[in-house]
């Protein structure tokens, strides 16, 4: 064997070792946020009793509903939205690497995988109270980075029911107690994972659910409810049932690990399981006027990961060694 070839052996080994360690260190960052809200109802009450629809005291206009989904991978990706009356389905948004794309409205997690990077969001309002008797909205946002890069995904639903107290009837609500009662079941889930080798990066999953009632004449917010598990999350009203938080997040940073939020033992798929928690709140007494009620639920996942510096250094040494070997080979 020639001397020049013998000199290449340790350098080639160095290159292979550097590449192997770098690839091994590229583990993953993963985040999933999911929420399923169902059996939702918005009810007019007068003097503590549910009012018959179309009553002269308090009545609702047709809701305007909207769904939105978005997904990015390393800064780029699609977004979709849909809005109007009745059911609204935002087409699934996918920024895939090498994964098999999820089906629209399957709401089934892909799961963390070292096979590739991906990000996707999906949102659907499948039931609306004026058509089906109840409100049902499902959202999912999931991201995975198996190598260097960033990914974010968001799935979001917003449902608005406009409330109107007629001026002529307003005098009646001055002497009667007119309220709006909201109730629904919810099944939230968050998972965030970051490998321990990452010197920097994060995995974050976020949930947010709120109900806001605004006076359209004055612009003032008269009621706001962000369920957080305390039983005291309603401004301008009363939190009647609030078993756990629907406004929370899980974040894993340097050092790695796994954090999960699963108060109900979530069953994925967007159906109406028996595992959800029951939530209920009522506004304070409403003065005569015109109001707008906004119900919103959103999910967000965000992951970032960079490779371990030691791995990059080894890879750099391997490449440097290859350069030296090439020069020596040419000289010989």
VMD Tcl script that draws the C-alpha trace (Angstrom):
set ca {
  {0.00 0.00 0.00}
  {1.30 3.47 -0.92}
  {2.25 5.85 1.89}
  {-0.23 8.49 0.67}
  {-3.11 6.05 1.00}
  {-2.00 5.01 4.48}
  {-2.11 8.65 5.61}
  {-5.72 8.94 4.42}
  {-7.02 6.19 6.71}
  {-7.09 8.06 10.08}
  {-8.36 11.19 8.34}
  {-11.19 9.29 6.70}
  {-12.01 7.69 10.04}
  {-12.07 11.13 11.63}
  {-14.50 12.36 8.96}
  {-16.77 9.33 9.36}
  {-16.70 9.62 13.15}
  {-17.49 13.34 13.03}
  {-20.42 12.80 10.68}
  {-21.73 9.86 12.69}
  {-21.73 11.73 16.00}
  {-23.31 14.82 14.43}
  {-26.11 12.75 12.91}
  {-26.65 10.94 16.19}
  {-26.90 14.22 18.10}
  {-29.64 15.49 15.81}
  {-32.41 13.96 17.90}
  {-35.63 15.97 18.03}
  {-37.86 18.70 19.35}
  {-41.59 18.00 19.35}
  {-44.76 19.80 20.44}
  {-48.46 19.00 20.20}
  {-51.49 21.06 21.26}
  {-55.02 19.76 20.90}
  {-58.43 20.86 22.12}
  {-61.87 19.45 21.55}
  {-64.83 21.59 22.69}
  {-68.29 20.06 22.37}
  {-71.83 20.09 23.77}
  {-71.48 23.87 23.78}
  {-74.52 26.08 24.31}
  {-75.22 29.80 24.61}
  {-78.46 30.31 26.55}
  {-80.53 33.40 27.32}
  {-81.80 33.50 30.88}
  {-84.40 35.81 32.42}
  {-84.82 35.96 36.18}
  {-82.70 32.82 36.55}
  {-84.63 30.62 34.12}
  {-83.77 29.70 30.53}
  {-85.81 31.86 28.18}
  {-87.71 30.45 25.24}
  {-85.92 31.22 21.93}
  {-87.35 34.39 20.38}
  {-88.49 35.76 23.74}
  {-89.01 39.55 23.89}
  {-86.33 40.08 26.54}
  {-83.13 38.71 25.01}
  {-82.48 37.08 21.64}
  {-79.54 36.04 19.46}
  {-78.69 36.81 15.87}
  {-77.20 34.21 13.53}
  {-73.60 33.41 14.58}
  {-70.70 34.22 12.29}
  {-68.13 31.42 12.52}
  {-64.55 31.16 11.37}
  {-61.79 28.53 11.33}
  {-58.12 28.99 10.53}
  {-55.07 26.72 10.23}
  {-51.43 27.45 9.55}
  {-48.13 25.57 9.46}
  {-44.55 26.64 8.84}
  {-41.31 24.74 8.54}
  {-38.10 26.76 8.71}
  {-40.09 29.93 8.21}
  {-42.33 29.00 5.30}
  {-45.59 27.14 4.90}
  {-49.28 27.40 4.04}
  {-52.26 28.91 5.87}
  {-55.98 28.36 5.30}
  {-59.18 29.88 6.63}
  {-62.94 29.71 6.22}
  {-65.68 31.94 7.57}
  {-69.42 32.48 7.36}
  {-72.56 31.13 8.95}
  {-73.01 27.49 9.87}
  {-70.26 24.88 9.83}
  {-66.77 26.13 8.97}
  {-63.80 23.96 8.04}
  {-60.34 25.39 7.51}
  {-58.49 22.99 5.17}
  {-55.54 21.32 6.83}
  {-52.23 23.20 6.60}
  {-49.16 20.98 6.25}
  {-45.45 21.82 5.95}
  {-44.09 18.28 5.52}
  {-40.59 16.94 5.53}
  {-40.67 13.22 4.88}
  {-43.79 12.24 6.82}
  {-47.05 10.88 5.49}
  {-49.47 13.82 5.54}
  {-52.38 13.53 8.01}
  {-55.90 13.46 6.61}
  {-58.01 16.61 6.87}
  {-60.10 16.62 10.07}
  {-58.64 13.35 11.34}
  {-57.21 15.23 14.36}
  {-54.88 12.29 14.96}
  {-51.32 13.13 16.05}
  {-48.51 12.03 13.76}
  {-46.27 11.68 16.81}
  {-42.62 12.51 17.36}
  {-40.31 10.87 14.85}
  {-36.62 10.97 13.98}
  {-37.51 10.25 10.35}
  {-38.12 13.85 9.35}
  {-39.35 17.36 10.06}
  {-42.98 18.36 9.72}
  {-45.57 20.81 10.96}
  {-49.32 20.90 10.60}
  {-52.45 22.63 11.88}
  {-56.12 21.78 11.42}
  {-59.36 23.37 12.66}
  {-63.05 22.64 12.28}
  {-66.36 23.93 13.63}
  {-68.44 20.83 13.01}
  {-71.60 21.86 14.88}
  {-73.27 25.22 15.34}
  {-76.06 25.83 17.79}
  {-78.55 27.32 15.35}
  {-78.30 24.23 13.10}
  {-77.46 21.31 15.39}
  {-78.49 22.49 18.84}
  {-74.92 22.54 20.19}
  {-71.49 23.94 19.35}
  {-68.57 21.61 18.54}
  {-65.08 22.82 17.54}
  {-61.83 20.83 17.30}
  {-58.28 22.12 16.79}
  {-54.82 20.57 16.57}
  {-51.30 21.97 16.09}
  {-48.27 19.69 15.89}
  {-44.59 20.24 15.05}
  {-41.48 18.09 14.95}
  {-37.82 18.83 14.23}
  {-35.62 15.76 13.89}
  {-32.58 17.78 12.82}
  {-31.50 21.42 12.78}
  {-34.28 23.89 12.11}
  {-37.49 25.42 13.36}
  {-41.15 24.63 12.93}
  {-44.39 26.17 14.11}
  {-47.99 25.15 13.65}
  {-51.29 26.69 14.70}
  {-54.89 25.53 14.59}
  {-57.56 28.01 15.56}
  {-61.33 28.34 15.79}
  {-63.43 31.37 16.66}
  {-67.20 31.38 17.00}
  {-69.17 34.57 17.54}
  {-72.80 34.81 18.60}
  {-74.29 38.28 18.42}
  {-76.63 39.17 21.24}
  {-79.20 41.93 20.89}
  {-81.51 43.43 23.48}
  {-84.25 45.38 21.68}
  {-84.69 48.99 22.81}
  {-88.39 48.45 23.40}
  {-87.69 45.34 25.38}
  {-84.79 47.00 27.12}
  {-87.11 48.55 29.67}
  {-88.15 45.03 30.68}
  {-84.53 44.04 31.29}
  {-84.22 47.07 33.55}
  {-86.69 45.44 35.93}
  {-85.88 41.79 35.09}
  {-82.50 40.08 35.36}
  {-81.27 39.22 31.86}
  {-78.12 37.12 31.54}
  {-76.26 34.95 29.04}
  {-75.24 31.45 30.17}
  {-72.40 29.58 28.47}
  {-71.57 25.92 28.92}
  {-69.52 23.27 27.12}
  {-67.34 20.18 27.56}
  {-63.63 20.37 26.79}
  {-60.88 17.81 26.19}
  {-57.44 19.51 26.06}
  {-53.98 18.01 25.59}
  {-50.41 19.31 25.36}
  {-47.12 17.47 24.91}
  {-43.69 19.10 24.60}
  {-40.38 17.24 24.19}
  {-36.79 18.38 23.63}
  {-33.80 16.06 23.59}
  {-31.18 16.59 26.29}
  {-28.33 17.05 23.77}
  {-29.64 20.33 22.39}
  {-27.54 23.25 23.70}
  {-30.32 25.65 22.77}
  {-33.87 25.44 21.48}
  {-37.33 24.84 22.83}
  {-40.52 22.84 22.50}
  {-43.71 24.64 23.43}
  {-47.42 23.80 23.27}
  {-50.08 26.42 24.06}
  {-53.86 26.31 24.63}
  {-56.19 29.31 24.83}
  {-59.99 29.49 25.25}
  {-62.00 32.62 25.97}
  {-65.49 34.10 25.88}
  {-65.95 37.87 25.65}
  {-69.13 39.93 25.68}
  {-68.81 43.52 24.43}
  {-71.26 46.41 24.39}
  {-71.43 47.48 20.74}
  {-72.57 50.99 21.64}
  {-69.85 51.86 24.14}
  {-67.20 49.35 23.04}
  {-66.75 48.27 26.66}
  {-66.09 44.65 27.61}
  {-68.79 43.71 30.09}
  {-67.87 40.04 30.46}
  {-64.72 38.02 29.92}
  {-64.10 34.37 30.78}
  {-60.80 32.53 30.40}
  {-61.22 29.19 32.21}
  {-58.10 28.43 34.25}
  {-59.19 25.89 36.84}
  {-59.55 28.38 39.70}
  {-63.30 28.93 39.59}
  {-62.61 32.67 39.57}
  {-61.82 33.26 35.90}
  {-64.88 35.32 34.96}
  {-64.85 39.13 34.86}
  {-68.33 40.70 34.89}
  {-70.00 37.40 35.72}
  {-69.74 34.15 37.66}
  {-67.54 31.14 36.98}
  {-69.92 28.24 37.74}
  {-67.80 25.26 36.64}
  {-64.08 25.42 35.89}
  {-62.43 22.06 36.67}
  {-59.05 22.67 35.00}
  {-57.24 25.24 32.88}
  {-57.99 25.76 29.19}
  {-55.45 28.61 29.11}
  {-52.08 27.03 29.72}
  {-48.82 25.97 28.08}
  {-45.96 23.54 28.43}
  {-42.39 24.60 27.64}
  {-39.19 22.52 27.57}
  {-35.87 24.30 27.10}
  {-32.16 23.50 27.55}
  {-31.65 20.27 29.48}
  {-34.48 18.58 27.63}
  {-37.28 16.41 28.87}
  {-40.99 15.78 28.34}
  {-43.94 17.75 29.73}
  {-47.56 16.63 29.28}
  {-50.87 18.30 30.10}
  {-53.73 15.80 29.94}
  {-56.39 16.40 32.62}
  {-59.02 14.18 30.97}
  {-57.06 11.35 29.32}
  {-57.68 12.80 25.85}
  {-59.16 10.59 23.15}
  {-58.04 12.04 19.83}
  {-60.19 12.24 16.74}
  {-62.58 15.15 17.26}
  {-65.59 13.13 18.41}
  {-67.65 13.74 21.55}
  {-66.13 11.43 24.18}
  {-67.26 11.02 27.77}
  {-63.86 12.07 29.10}
  {-64.18 15.86 28.84}
  {-64.50 18.31 31.71}
  {-67.65 20.42 32.07}
  {-67.36 24.23 32.01}
  {-70.05 26.82 32.73}
  {-70.22 30.57 33.35}
  {-72.91 33.25 33.39}
  {-72.70 36.97 32.69}
  {-73.85 39.61 35.12}
  {-77.21 41.32 34.58}
  {-77.21 42.99 31.16}
  {-78.48 46.52 30.70}
  {-80.50 47.36 27.57}
  {-78.32 47.64 24.49}
  {-76.62 45.68 21.71}
  {-73.87 43.20 22.51}
  {-71.46 40.89 20.71}
  {-70.33 37.58 22.16}
  {-67.04 36.11 20.90}
  {-66.05 32.55 21.69}
  {-62.51 31.62 20.68}
  {-60.29 28.56 21.03}
  {-56.75 28.35 19.69}
  {-53.81 25.98 19.79}
  {-50.16 26.62 19.01}
  {-47.03 24.51 18.81}
  {-43.50 25.81 18.41}
  {-40.26 23.84 18.30}
  {-36.64 24.76 17.68}
  {-33.48 22.68 17.89}
  {-29.78 23.20 17.06}
  {-27.15 20.43 17.05}
  {-24.69 19.87 19.86}
  {-21.53 22.04 19.46}
  {-19.24 19.08 20.12}
  {-20.79 17.23 17.21}
  {-20.27 20.18 14.90}
  {-16.66 20.46 16.06}
  {-16.02 16.79 15.29}
  {-17.64 17.17 11.91}
  {-15.49 20.24 11.26}
  {-12.33 18.33 12.19}
  {-13.31 15.55 9.83}
  {-13.85 17.97 6.97}
  {-10.59 19.75 7.77}
  {-8.80 16.42 7.78}
  {-10.25 15.59 4.39}
  {-8.91 18.88 3.06}
  {-5.39 18.18 4.35}
  {-5.50 14.68 2.92}
  {-6.54 16.01 -0.47}
  {-3.68 18.50 -0.55}
  {-1.11 15.89 0.48}
  {-2.43 13.47 -2.10}
  {-1.97 16.08 -4.84}
  {1.54 16.88 -3.60}
  {2.57 13.24 -3.67}
}
mol new
graphics top color blue
foreach p $ca { graphics top sphere $p radius 0.5 }
foreach p [lrange $ca 0 end-1] q [lrange $ca 1 end] { graphics top cylinder $p $q radius 0.2 }
display resetview
